[in-house]
């Protein structure tokens, strides 16, 4: 079928919205008309090629929309269902069986190979040229997306459809870092390094978990002010003061927990060194391949630990509905992160995100679906 998609042909080049041909759904695939798609730092990493991904390509991995067709063996959803699209997984390996699908043995093949499960591409340009697709099982910078049954999650009612897309990656990553990985007890202290969409989601989750001291660390005063509105009790401007000293001053001895959301090695070190003894840091930030960080070994010997996470250790079929439940209770207002852009303004959205003018840009692919409340 014909669709429109934002295509990138060279690393860091402008996206061009152009006609594409999208394959029909296979036996276990789902065709989704996209209402809105969030832009995530992982999209920008692939766009810049810090995360290697074949080009030319259609990116996008925070889509939400309406199911329009399904393959013959799909039972999870049906045409007309509202869904959010998340990462793909095989459903057959040991980790998938344990509910840890973000550590699927086939994660790379399912999410960053540019191909469908059968090795083909779902996308071609107007001249018949092959485009890499199936980015995180969806490539949703488009009016229509082809996903698998494994990476669609049916949405409950009450949520603006296009705002749901960021639940598929950035929001569940930040929230999952707190609720699934760190699991701070009530009254805990936590420091969140980086107040973008992942960091803001971590802050909201920390508030929902009844943390008593929630410290946002960032380089932008506007982000820190906004973090306070999402639940942070303190803001630390790392461009003006040493964040490690600031966290220790605020908490008295260091934070019980920390979340690193930037992927910058020096910031990860700060997130660890700001911990109390013992204390636990969760790494969410995606760094370019080969990046390393150094830390004095005794920092860890004294009871500090570091845990990395992909997708917040989320089982999307259960965790995304959990987050929506918190949203309905007024305890997780992630939709306030969203700033909407038409699909053909994708380059403006990317520029605003990189300049910290927008926390979570969402591309409106089919305006007739925008604003629809499920």
Secondary structure, DSSP 4 states (H G I P E B T S, - for coil): -EEEEEEE-STTPPPEEEEEEEPPP-TTEEEEEEEEEE--HHHHHHHHTSS---SSEE----EEEEEEEE-TT--S--TT-EEEE-----S-SHHHHTT-GGG-TTHHHHHSSSS-TTS--SEEETTS-EEB--GGGT--SBSEEEEEGGGEEE--SSSBGGGGGGGGTHHHHHHHIIIIII-PPTT-EEEEE--SHHHHHHHHHHHHTT-SEEEEEES-HHHHHHHHHTT-SEEEETTTS-HHHHHHHHHSS-EEEEEE-S--HHHHHHHHHTEEEEEEEEE-PPPPTT------HHHHHTTEEEEE-SGGG--HHHHHHHHHHHHHTTS--GGGGEEEEEGGGHHHHHHHHHTTS-SEEEEES-GGGTT-B-
